[in-house]
Structure formats: C-alpha cells, structure tokens
Amino acid sequence: MISPVQPKDIDKKKKKAPAAAAAEGHDEKRRQEEKSDGFGYIDIIEAAQGLTYGPRTAETKEVYEFMLSIVHMALDD
C-alpha cells in the first residue's frame, strides 16, 4: 500500500492557516464597509446613471405606466 506524501512542514502550515483566515476575514469586512450597499456605489443616483427601461409588451407597459402614476402622485411635481 502506498502512503500519502505529506509536506515536511505541515505543522507550520496548520499554524499559519487560522491566522491567514482571520486576516482574510478582516480584509473582507473592511471591503464591505467601504462599499455602502455591496455594489460599489455610494448612493442611488450614482448607481442609476445610464440605466434606462422601456416596456416591451403591452402588459408590461400598462404596469410600468401604473407604477409611474403612483410615483408621480406621491412626489407631485
């Protein structure tokens, strides 16, 4: 039977693994704090730049216009 080959310094690697994982977790937390909403945008205006929508079917056009009318009534002019 062939025995599996193990690296010579496996104990060193086992000791380093938890420290590396903790450091990686800290970096991830920092990255998440930098991105306020998880998408890399500070506010909704920046996120919506360049986005356009146009309904393609009669049904979606009707729903889209209904939603626009509700927003229009809520915000007024």
MOPAC internal coordinates of N, CA, C and O (Angstrom, degrees):
PM7 1SCF
backbone

  N    0.0000 0     0.00 0     0.00 0    0    0    0
  C    1.4440 1     0.00 0     0.00 0    1    0    0
  C    1.5288 1   109.13 1     0.00 0    2    1    0
  O    1.2310 1   120.93 1   -42.26 1    3    2    1
  N    1.3139 1   115.83 1   137.74 1    3    2    1
  C    1.4553 1   121.09 1  -177.87 1    5    3    2
  C    1.5283 1   108.23 1   -91.20 1    6    5    3
  O    1.2310 1   120.78 1   -49.61 1    7    6    5
  N    1.3177 1   116.12 1   130.39 1    7    6    5
  C    1.4614 1   120.03 1   178.72 1    9    7    6
  C    1.5258 1   108.96 1   -87.27 1   10    9    7
  O    1.2310 1   120.29 1   -34.60 1   11   10    9
  N    1.3253 1   117.05 1   145.40 1   11   10    9
  C    1.4597 1   119.42 1   179.24 1   13   11   10
  C    1.5284 1   110.89 1   -67.21 1   14   13   11
  O    1.2310 1   120.55 1   -35.28 1   15   14   13
  N    1.2900 1   116.55 1   144.72 1   15   14   13
  C    1.4545 1   122.54 1   179.59 1   17   15   14
  C    1.5180 1   108.40 1   -85.79 1   18   17   15
  O    1.2310 1   120.79 1   -52.67 1   19   18   17
  N    1.3315 1   116.09 1   127.33 1   19   18   17
  C    1.4527 1   120.69 1   179.39 1   21   19   18
  C    1.5173 1   109.24 1  -112.98 1   22   21   19
  O    1.2310 1   120.12 1   -34.64 1   23   22   21
  N    1.3299 1   117.37 1   145.36 1   23   22   21
  C    1.4559 1   119.02 1   176.82 1   25   23   22
  C    1.5227 1   110.24 1   -63.23 1   26   25   23
  O    1.2310 1   120.54 1   -28.00 1   27   26   25
  N    1.3107 1   116.57 1   152.00 1   27   26   25
  C    1.4601 1   121.37 1  -176.92 1   29   27   26
  C    1.5243 1   111.98 1   -66.44 1   30   29   27
  O    1.2310 1   120.44 1   143.66 1   31   30   29
  N    1.2984 1   116.77 1   -36.34 1   31   30   29
  C    1.4637 1   119.82 1  -176.30 1   33   31   30
  C    1.5293 1   111.73 1  -106.48 1   34   33   31
  O    1.2310 1   120.04 1  -133.43 1   35   34   33
  N    1.3111 1   117.54 1    46.57 1   35   34   33
  C    1.4689 1   121.64 1  -178.06 1   37   35   34
  C    1.5229 1   111.62 1   -65.19 1   38   37   35
  O    1.2310 1   120.34 1   146.34 1   39   38   37
  N    1.3325 1   116.96 1   -33.66 1   39   38   37
  C    1.4582 1   119.34 1   178.93 1   41   39   38
  C    1.5269 1   111.02 1   -64.59 1   42   41   39
  O    1.2310 1   120.49 1   140.58 1   43   42   41
  N    1.3245 1   116.67 1   -39.42 1   43   42   41
  C    1.4603 1   120.18 1   178.03 1   45   43   42
  C    1.5227 1   110.54 1   -63.20 1   46   45   43
  O    1.2310 1   120.66 1   138.83 1   47   46   45
  N    1.3241 1   116.35 1   -41.17 1   47   46   45
  C    1.4627 1   120.23 1  -179.21 1   49   47   46
  C    1.5261 1   111.14 1   -66.71 1   50   49   47
  O    1.2310 1   120.47 1   142.79 1   51   50   49
  N    1.3332 1   116.72 1   -37.21 1   51   50   49
  C    1.4681 1   119.87 1   178.92 1   53   51   50
  C    1.5161 1   110.66 1   -66.10 1   54   53   51
  O    1.2310 1   120.52 1   144.23 1   55   54   53
  N    1.3407 1   116.62 1   -35.77 1   55   54   53
  C    1.4640 1   119.61 1   179.64 1   57   55   54
  C    1.5255 1   111.25 1   -72.11 1   58   57   55
  O    1.2310 1   119.96 1   145.71 1   59   58   57
  N    1.3211 1   117.67 1   -34.29 1   59   58   57
  C    1.4516 1   121.64 1  -178.84 1   61   59   58
  C    1.5287 1   112.24 1   -75.88 1   62   61   59
  O    1.2310 1   119.68 1   151.96 1   63   62   61
  N    1.3188 1   118.21 1   -28.04 1   63   62   61
  C    1.4643 1   121.71 1  -174.20 1   65   63   62
  C    1.5246 1   112.91 1   -58.61 1   66   65   63
  O    1.2310 1   118.18 1   130.44 1   67   66   65
  N    1.3435 1   121.07 1   -49.56 1   67   66   65
  C    1.4718 1   118.94 1   179.59 1   69   67   66
  C    1.5253 1   112.79 1   -62.83 1   70   69   67
  O    1.2310 1   119.99 1   142.76 1   71   70   69
  N    1.3302 1   117.62 1   -37.24 1   71   70   69
  C    1.4629 1   120.27 1   179.23 1   73   71   70
  C    1.5244 1   110.74 1   -66.16 1   74   73   71
  O    1.2310 1   120.70 1   138.70 1   75   74   73
  N    1.3241 1   116.26 1   -41.30 1   75   74   73
  C    1.4674 1   120.03 1   178.91 1   77   75   74
  C    1.5187 1   110.87 1   -66.04 1   78   77   75
  O    1.2310 1   120.41 1   140.49 1   79   78   77
  N    1.3316 1   116.82 1   -39.51 1   79   78   77
  C    1.4670 1   120.38 1   179.33 1   81   79   78
  C    1.5223 1   110.63 1   -66.25 1   82   81   79
  O    1.2310 1   120.00 1   141.13 1   83   82   81
  N    1.3213 1   117.61 1   -38.87 1   83   82   81
  C    1.4580 1   121.04 1   178.60 1   85   83   82
  C    1.5253 1   110.20 1   -66.05 1   86   85   83
  O    1.2310 1   120.20 1   138.00 1   87   86   85
  N    1.3108 1   117.22 1   -42.00 1   87   86   85
  C    1.4644 1   120.81 1   178.81 1   89   87   86
  C    1.5216 1   110.43 1   -64.70 1   90   89   87
  O    1.2310 1   120.37 1   139.85 1   91   90   89
  N    1.3131 1   116.89 1   -40.15 1   91   90   89
  C    1.4628 1   120.85 1   179.02 1   93   91   90
  C    1.5195 1   110.29 1   -65.66 1   94   93   91
  O    1.2310 1   119.95 1   140.29 1   95   94   93
  N    1.3140 1   117.70 1   -39.71 1   95   94   93
  C    1.4623 1   121.39 1   177.53 1   97   95   94
  C    1.5130 1   111.76 1   -63.29 1   98   97   95
  O    1.2310 1   120.62 1   140.96 1   99   98   97
  N    1.3298 1   116.43 1   -39.04 1   99   98   97
  C    1.4671 1   121.16 1   178.31 1  101   99   98
  C    1.5227 1   110.13 1   -65.16 1  102  101   99
  O    1.2310 1   120.11 1   138.03 1  103  102  101
  N    1.3276 1   117.39 1   -41.97 1  103  102  101
  C    1.4671 1   121.01 1   178.71 1  105  103  102
  C    1.5193 1   110.61 1   -63.52 1  106  105  103
  O    1.2310 1   120.43 1   139.36 1  107  106  105
  N    1.3283 1   116.78 1   -40.64 1  107  106  105
  C    1.4645 1   120.50 1   179.45 1  109  107  106
  C    1.5193 1   110.83 1   -64.33 1  110  109  107
  O    1.2310 1   120.30 1   138.38 1  111  110  109
  N    1.3249 1   117.04 1   -41.62 1  111  110  109
  C    1.4664 1   120.58 1   179.24 1  113  111  110
  C    1.5273 1   110.05 1   -62.72 1  114  113  111
  O    1.2310 1   120.48 1   138.46 1  115  114  113
  N    1.3325 1   116.69 1   -41.54 1  115  114  113
  C    1.4583 1   120.99 1   178.71 1  117  115  114
  C    1.5223 1   110.77 1   -62.88 1  118  117  115
  O    1.2310 1   120.25 1   137.92 1  119  118  117
  N    1.3360 1   117.12 1   -42.08 1  119  118  117
  C    1.4688 1   120.58 1   178.76 1  121  119  118
  C    1.5215 1   110.88 1   -62.89 1  122  121  119
  O    1.2310 1   120.29 1   140.60 1  123  122  121
  N    1.3230 1   117.05 1   -39.40 1  123  122  121
  C    1.4595 1   120.33 1  -179.71 1  125  123  122
  C    1.5220 1   110.86 1   -67.56 1  126  125  123
  O    1.2310 1   120.22 1   144.44 1  127  126  125
  N    1.3253 1   117.18 1   -35.56 1  127  126  125
  C    1.4533 1   119.70 1   178.57 1  129  127  126
  C    1.5249 1   111.29 1   -68.80 1  130  129  127
  O    1.2310 1   120.36 1   147.19 1  131  130  129
  N    1.3242 1   116.93 1   -32.81 1  131  130  129
  C    1.4562 1   120.34 1   178.76 1  133  131  130
  C    1.5221 1   111.31 1   -68.15 1  134  133  131
  O    1.2310 1   120.62 1   144.97 1  135  134  133
  N    1.3135 1   116.42 1   -35.03 1  135  134  133
  C    1.4603 1   120.80 1   178.86 1  137  135  134
  C    1.5156 1   107.69 1   -96.79 1  138  137  135
  O    1.2310 1   120.49 1   -71.11 1  139  138  137
  N    1.2989 1   116.68 1   108.89 1  139  138  137
  C    1.4497 1   120.78 1  -171.90 1  141  139  138
  C    1.5277 1   113.26 1   -64.33 1  142  141  139
  O    1.2310 1   119.34 1   141.61 1  143  142  141
  N    1.3165 1   118.86 1   -38.39 1  143  142  141
  C    1.4532 1   120.15 1  -176.66 1  145  143  142
  C    1.5213 1   113.45 1  -114.64 1  146  145  143
  O    1.2310 1   119.24 1  -173.23 1  147  146  145
  N    1.3026 1   119.06 1     6.77 1  147  146  145
  C    1.4485 1   121.75 1   177.87 1  149  147  146
  C    1.5173 1   114.21 1    87.50 1  150  149  147
  O    1.2310 1   119.91 1   174.57 1  151  150  149
  N    1.3243 1   117.77 1    -5.43 1  151  150  149
  C    1.4515 1   120.37 1  -178.57 1  153  151  150
  C    1.5225 1   112.25 1  -114.02 1  154  153  151
  O    1.2310 1   120.06 1  -177.25 1  155  154  153
  N    1.3016 1   117.48 1     2.75 1  155  154  153
  C    1.4395 1   120.75 1   177.04 1  157  155  154
  C    1.5154 1   114.50 1    87.06 1  158  157  155
  O    1.2310 1   119.71 1  -168.14 1  159  158  157
  N    1.3195 1   118.17 1    11.86 1  159  158  157
  C    1.4542 1   121.65 1   179.17 1  161  159  158
  C    1.5190 1   109.68 1  -113.70 1  162  161  159
  O    1.2310 1   121.06 1   -35.99 1  163  162  161
  N    1.2975 1   115.58 1   144.01 1  163  162  161
  C    1.4546 1   120.95 1   179.68 1  165  163  162
  C    1.5299 1   110.65 1   -79.55 1  166  165  163
  O    1.2310 1   120.19 1   138.84 1  167  166  165
  N    1.3242 1   117.23 1   -41.16 1  167  166  165
  C    1.4661 1   120.02 1  -178.85 1  169  167  166
  C    1.5249 1   110.45 1  -141.04 1  170  169  167
  O    1.2310 1   120.83 1    -7.98 1  171  170  169
  N    1.3006 1   116.01 1   172.02 1  171  170  169
  C    1.4665 1   122.51 1  -175.62 1  173  171  170
  C    1.5240 1   111.36 1   -68.79 1  174  173  171
  O    1.2310 1   119.99 1   147.97 1  175  174  173
  N    1.3131 1   117.62 1   -32.03 1  175  174  173
  C    1.4631 1   120.79 1  -179.91 1  177  175  174
  C    1.5267 1   109.90 1   -63.09 1  178  177  175
  O    1.2310 1   120.70 1   134.59 1  179  178  177
  N    1.3244 1   116.27 1   -45.41 1  179  178  177
  C    1.4641 1   120.42 1   179.27 1  181  179  178
  C    1.5304 1   110.41 1   -63.92 1  182  181  179
  O    1.2310 1   120.42 1   141.12 1  183  182  181
  N    1.3186 1   116.80 1   -38.88 1  183  182  181
  C    1.4565 1   120.94 1  -178.07 1  185  183  182
  C    1.5254 1   111.67 1   -68.61 1  186  185  183
  O    1.2310 1   120.15 1   148.24 1  187  186  185
  N    1.3197 1   117.32 1   -31.76 1  187  186  185
  C    1.4587 1   121.25 1  -174.51 1  189  187  186
  C    1.5255 1   113.75 1   -89.58 1  190  189  187
  O    1.2310 1   119.56 1   176.57 1  191  190  189
  N    1.3049 1   118.45 1    -3.43 1  191  190  189
  C    1.4606 1   120.81 1  -179.17 1  193  191  190
  C    1.5260 1   110.29 1   -59.46 1  194  193  191
  O    1.2310 1   120.47 1   -54.31 1  195  194  193
  N    1.3159 1   116.71 1   125.69 1  195  194  193
  C    1.4513 1   121.56 1   176.44 1  197  195  194
  C    1.5187 1   114.89 1    85.86 1  198  197  195
  O    1.2310 1   119.62 1   176.02 1  199  198  197
  N    1.3171 1   118.32 1    -3.98 1  199  198  197
  C    1.4575 1   120.11 1   179.19 1  201  199  198
  C    1.5215 1   109.97 1   -86.02 1  202  201  199
  O    1.2310 1   120.66 1   -45.74 1  203  202  201
  N    1.2987 1   116.35 1   134.26 1  203  202  201
  C    1.4577 1   121.16 1   174.73 1  205  203  202
  C    1.5188 1   108.61 1  -135.63 1  206  205  203
  O    1.2310 1   120.92 1   -28.16 1  207  206  205
  N    1.3191 1   115.85 1   151.84 1  207  206  205
  C    1.4530 1   120.31 1   178.00 1  209  207  206
  C    1.5096 1   108.43 1  -136.24 1  210  209  207
  O    1.2310 1   121.01 1   -41.41 1  211  210  209
  N    1.2966 1   115.66 1   138.59 1  211  210  209
  C    1.4511 1   121.54 1   173.45 1  213  211  210
  C    1.5212 1   108.88 1  -139.80 1  214  213  211
  O    1.2310 1   120.06 1   -55.53 1  215  214  213
  N    1.3184 1   117.49 1   124.47 1  215  214  213
  C    1.4640 1   119.30 1   179.95 1  217  215  214
  C    1.5218 1   111.23 1   -63.30 1  218  217  215
  O    1.2310 1   121.00 1   -35.42 1  219  218  217
  N    1.3210 1   115.70 1   144.58 1  219  218  217
  C    1.4683 1   120.14 1  -176.39 1  221  219  218
  C    1.5208 1   113.15 1  -103.36 1  222  221  219
  O    1.2310 1   120.41 1   152.51 1  223  222  221
  N    1.3108 1   116.82 1   -27.49 1  223  222  221
  C    1.4694 1   119.09 1  -178.87 1  225  223  222
  C    1.5145 1   109.40 1  -114.56 1  226  225  223
  O    1.2310 1   121.01 1   -14.03 1  227  226  225
  N    1.3172 1   115.68 1   165.97 1  227  226  225
  C    1.4628 1   120.65 1   179.73 1  229  227  226
  C    1.5280 1   111.05 1   -63.14 1  230  229  227
  O    1.2310 1   120.62 1   142.25 1  231  230  229
  N    1.3301 1   116.43 1   -37.75 1  231  230  229
  C    1.4655 1   120.47 1  -178.94 1  233  231  230
  C    1.5299 1   111.01 1   -66.64 1  234  233  231
  O    1.2310 1   120.44 1   133.80 1  235  234  233
  N    1.3191 1   116.76 1   -46.20 1  235  234  233
  C    1.4652 1   118.82 1  -179.71 1  237  235  234
  C    1.5219 1   111.45 1   -69.71 1  238  237  235
  O    1.2310 1   120.14 1   149.57 1  239  238  237
  N    1.3401 1   117.34 1   -30.43 1  239  238  237
  C    1.4564 1   120.10 1   176.03 1  241  239  238
  C    1.5180 1   110.77 1   -64.72 1  242  241  239
  O    1.2310 1   120.62 1   139.33 1  243  242  241
  N    1.3198 1   116.42 1   -40.67 1  243  242  241
  C    1.4535 1   120.98 1   179.32 1  245  243  242
  C    1.5285 1   111.04 1   -64.04 1  246  245  243
  O    1.2310 1   120.31 1   134.46 1  247  246  245
  N    1.3189 1   117.02 1   -45.54 1  247  246  245
  C    1.4675 1   121.40 1   179.38 1  249  247  246
  C    1.5235 1   110.29 1   -66.00 1  250  249  247
  O    1.2310 1   120.13 1   138.88 1  251  250  249
  N    1.3214 1   117.35 1   -41.12 1  251  250  249
  C    1.4618 1   122.23 1   179.61 1  253  251  250
  C    1.5220 1   110.56 1   -61.54 1  254  253  251
  O    1.2310 1   120.28 1   134.17 1  255  254  253
  N    1.3104 1   117.07 1   -45.83 1  255  254  253
  C    1.4603 1   120.71 1   179.52 1  257  255  254
  C    1.5294 1   110.96 1   -65.80 1  258  257  255
  O    1.2310 1   120.00 1   144.16 1  259  258  257
  N    1.3283 1   117.61 1   -35.84 1  259  258  257
  C    1.4550 1   121.24 1   176.75 1  261  259  258
  C    1.5284 1   110.59 1   -63.78 1  262  261  259
  O    1.2310 1   120.64 1   135.52 1  263  262  261
  N    1.3267 1   116.38 1   -44.48 1  263  262  261
  C    1.4578 1   120.04 1   178.72 1  265  263  262
  C    1.5280 1   110.98 1   -64.23 1  266  265  263
  O    1.2310 1   120.41 1   139.21 1  267  266  265
  N    1.3188 1   116.83 1   -40.79 1  267  266  265
  C    1.4645 1   120.04 1   177.70 1  269  267  266
  C    1.5330 1   111.28 1   -63.14 1  270  269  267
  O    1.2310 1   120.22 1   141.86 1  271  270  269
  N    1.3193 1   117.19 1   -38.14 1  271  270  269
  C    1.4631 1   119.41 1   179.71 1  273  271  270
  C    1.5265 1   110.84 1   -66.65 1  274  273  271
  O    1.2310 1   119.91 1   142.09 1  275  274  273
  N    1.3181 1   117.78 1   -37.91 1  275  274  273
  C    1.4695 1   120.67 1   177.70 1  277  275  274
  C    1.5248 1   110.06 1   -64.85 1  278  277  275
  O    1.2310 1   120.13 1   135.40 1  279  278  277
  N    1.3085 1   117.36 1   -44.60 1  279  278  277
  C    1.4631 1   120.50 1   178.44 1  281  279  278
  C    1.5200 1   110.16 1   -64.36 1  282  281  279
  O    1.2310 1   120.37 1   139.26 1  283  282  281
  N    1.3157 1   116.90 1   -40.74 1  283  282  281
  C    1.4604 1   120.74 1   179.16 1  285  283  282
  C    1.5305 1   111.31 1   -62.10 1  286  285  283
  O    1.2310 1   120.45 1   136.60 1  287  286  285
  N    1.3328 1   116.74 1   -43.40 1  287  286  285
  C    1.4639 1   120.07 1   178.50 1  289  287  286
  C    1.5263 1   111.27 1   -65.34 1  290  289  287
  O    1.2310 1   120.24 1   140.87 1  291  290  289
  N    1.3210 1   117.14 1   -39.13 1  291  290  289
  C    1.4610 1   120.98 1  -178.21 1  293  291  290
  C    1.5303 1   111.70 1   -69.13 1  294  293  291
  O    1.2310 1   120.06 1   142.48 1  295  294  293
  N    1.3138 1   117.49 1   -37.52 1  295  294  293
  C    1.4548 1   120.70 1  -175.26 1  297  295  294
  C    1.5239 1   112.89 1   -94.29 1  298  297  295
  O    1.2310 1   119.41 1   157.54 1  299  298  297
  N    1.2758 1   118.73 1   -22.46 1  299  298  297
  C    1.4652 1   124.10 1  -172.22 1  301  299  298
  C    1.5178 1   108.87 1    57.81 1  302  301  299
  O    1.2310 1   121.09 1     6.90 1  303  302  301
  N    1.3024 1   115.51 1  -173.10 1  303  302  301
  C    1.4717 1   118.60 1  -179.87 1  305  303  302
  C    1.4704 1   112.98 1  -100.24 1  306  305  303
  O    1.2310 1   120.10 1   180.00 1  307  306  305

